[in-house]
């Protein structure tokens, strides 16, 4: 978590209109200004050598905030992502984003599929989404996969609601 000294190393987002990707994306790596712990590198594959010299958070945040404007943020385990984003915003002397700004697909999945696995990989497998391009965690690829999962979760949610209304 950010309080333990961990920092944002990559930001990836894509624009959705009515849950359909527009093709507009935002992606950047971020120099965390610290060495990369081996366990974190194993998750995302980003080394200290690769990240050193990338832009720092303060250099990219204005572009990212301009990209997201006032749109809701769809994230899997949104509390985790929002904690990092708000930690970095505080460090930069900027206003935090309210937690209500995030739509958490993990929470939606837990309600829709109680007792099942809720990782992004598990959801992709459940909904037949190809994971062959995903060998490590990557912010933009994960955002693209999550956009597909989110639209299918919403469709499943709507179908359940319709069924309940008909009964």
C-alpha positions as CSV (number, residue, x, y, z in Angstrom):
1,X,0.0,0.0,0.0
2,X,1.1,3.6,-0.5
3,X,1.7,4.1,3.3
4,X,4.4,1.4,3.1
5,X,6.4,3.4,0.6
6,X,4.9,1.8,-2.6
7,X,4.2,4.2,-5.4
8,X,2.4,4.4,-8.7
9,X,4.6,3.1,-11.6
10,X,2.1,3.0,-14.4
11,X,-1.3,4.6,-15.3
12,X,-3.5,3.2,-18.0
13,X,-7.1,4.2,-18.9
14,X,-9.5,4.1,-21.8
15,X,-12.5,6.1,-22.6
16,X,-15.9,4.4,-22.6
17,X,-19.1,6.0,-23.8
18,X,-22.2,3.9,-23.0
19,X,-19.8,1.1,-22.0
20,X,-18.2,1.0,-25.4
21,X,-14.5,1.9,-25.9
22,X,-14.0,4.9,-28.1
23,X,-10.4,4.1,-28.9
24,X,-9.1,7.0,-26.9
25,X,-6.6,5.9,-24.3
26,X,-4.2,7.3,-21.7
27,X,-1.0,5.4,-20.8
28,X,2.2,6.3,-19.1
29,X,4.9,4.8,-17.0
30,X,5.9,6.7,-13.8
31,X,9.2,6.9,-12.1
32,X,8.5,6.1,-8.5
33,X,11.8,7.7,-7.4
34,X,12.7,4.6,-5.4
35,X,14.0,1.1,-6.2
36,X,11.5,-1.5,-7.3
37,X,10.9,-4.3,-4.8
38,X,11.4,-7.7,-6.4
39,X,7.8,-8.9,-5.4
40,X,6.3,-5.9,-7.2
41,X,8.5,-6.4,-10.2
42,X,7.3,-10.0,-10.4
43,X,3.7,-8.7,-10.6
44,X,4.1,-6.1,-13.3
45,X,7.5,-6.8,-14.8
46,X,8.7,-3.2,-14.4
47,X,12.3,-2.9,-13.1
48,X,14.1,0.0,-11.4
49,X,16.3,0.4,-14.5
50,X,13.2,0.6,-16.8
51,X,11.3,3.1,-14.6
52,X,14.3,5.4,-13.8
53,X,14.0,8.4,-16.1
54,X,10.3,7.9,-16.8
55,X,8.2,11.0,-15.9
56,X,7.4,11.5,-12.3
57,X,3.8,11.6,-11.1
58,X,3.7,15.3,-10.8
59,X,4.7,15.6,-14.5
60,X,1.8,13.4,-15.7
61,X,-1.1,14.0,-13.4
62,X,-2.5,17.1,-15.1
63,X,-2.7,15.2,-18.4
64,X,-4.3,12.2,-16.7
65,X,-6.9,14.4,-14.9
66,X,-7.6,16.2,-18.2
67,X,-8.2,12.8,-19.8
68,X,-10.6,11.5,-17.1
69,X,-12.3,14.9,-16.7
70,X,-15.3,14.3,-14.4
71,X,-16.1,10.8,-15.6
72,X,-16.6,7.9,-13.2
73,X,-13.6,5.6,-12.9
74,X,-14.2,1.9,-13.4
75,X,-11.7,-0.2,-11.5
76,X,-11.3,-3.7,-10.2
77,X,-10.7,-3.4,-6.5
78,X,-11.2,0.4,-6.8
79,X,-10.4,1.0,-3.1
80,X,-6.8,-0.2,-3.8
81,X,-6.4,2.0,-6.9
82,X,-8.0,5.1,-5.4
83,X,-5.8,4.8,-2.3
84,X,-2.7,5.0,-4.5
85,X,-4.1,7.7,-6.7
86,X,-5.2,9.8,-3.8
87,X,-1.9,9.3,-2.0
88,X,0.0,10.6,-5.0
89,X,-2.4,13.5,-5.3
90,X,-1.9,14.4,-1.7
91,X,1.9,14.2,-2.2
92,X,1.6,16.6,-5.1
93,X,-0.5,19.0,-3.0
94,X,-3.6,18.4,-5.1
95,X,-7.2,17.7,-4.2
96,X,-8.1,14.0,-3.8
97,X,-10.7,12.2,-5.9
98,X,-13.8,11.2,-3.8
99,X,-14.3,7.4,-3.4
100,X,-17.8,7.8,-4.9
101,X,-16.1,8.6,-8.2
102,X,-15.1,4.9,-8.6
103,X,-17.2,2.1,-9.8
104,X,-15.8,-1.1,-8.4
105,X,-16.2,-4.2,-10.5
106,X,-14.9,-6.4,-7.7
107,X,-18.0,-5.4,-5.6
108,X,-20.3,-5.9,-8.5
109,X,-18.7,-9.4,-9.2
110,X,-19.1,-10.4,-5.5
111,X,-22.8,-9.5,-5.7
112,X,-23.4,-11.2,-9.0
113,X,-21.3,-14.3,-8.4
114,X,-21.2,-15.0,-4.6
115,X,-18.7,-17.6,-3.6
116,X,-16.8,-17.5,-6.9
117,X,-13.3,-16.2,-7.6
118,X,-13.3,-12.5,-8.4
119,X,-9.9,-11.8,-9.8
120,X,-9.7,-10.1,-13.2
121,X,-8.3,-13.3,-14.6
122,X,-11.2,-15.3,-13.1
123,X,-13.8,-12.9,-14.5
124,X,-12.2,-13.0,-17.9
125,X,-12.3,-16.8,-17.9
126,X,-15.9,-16.8,-16.7
127,X,-17.0,-14.5,-19.5
128,X,-14.8,-16.0,-22.2
129,X,-12.5,-13.1,-22.6
130,X,-9.1,-13.9,-24.2
131,X,-6.2,-13.5,-21.7
132,X,-3.4,-14.6,-24.0
133,X,-1.9,-11.1,-24.2
134,X,-1.7,-10.9,-20.4
135,X,1.5,-12.3,-19.0
136,X,2.0,-9.7,-16.3
137,X,-0.2,-6.9,-14.8
138,X,-0.2,-4.0,-17.1
139,X,-2.3,-0.9,-16.5
140,X,-3.6,-0.3,-20.0
141,X,-4.1,-4.0,-20.9
142,X,-5.9,-4.5,-17.6
143,X,-8.1,-1.5,-18.3
144,X,-9.0,-2.9,-21.7
145,X,-9.8,-6.3,-20.2
146,X,-11.8,-4.7,-17.4
147,X,-13.9,-2.7,-19.9
148,X,-15.0,-5.9,-21.5
149,X,-15.7,-7.5,-18.1
150,X,-17.6,-4.5,-16.9
151,X,-19.9,-4.4,-19.9
152,X,-20.6,-8.2,-19.5
153,X,-21.2,-7.8,-15.7
154,X,-23.6,-4.9,-16.4
155,X,-25.4,-7.0,-19.0
156,X,-25.7,-10.0,-16.6
157,X,-26.9,-7.6,-13.9
158,X,-29.6,-6.2,-16.2
159,X,-30.7,-9.7,-17.3
160,X,-31.0,-10.7,-13.6
161,X,-33.0,-7.5,-12.9
162,X,-35.3,-8.2,-15.9
163,X,-35.9,-11.8,-14.8
164,X,-36.7,-10.6,-11.2
165,X,-39.1,-8.0,-12.6
166,X,-40.9,-10.6,-14.7
167,X,-41.4,-13.0,-11.8
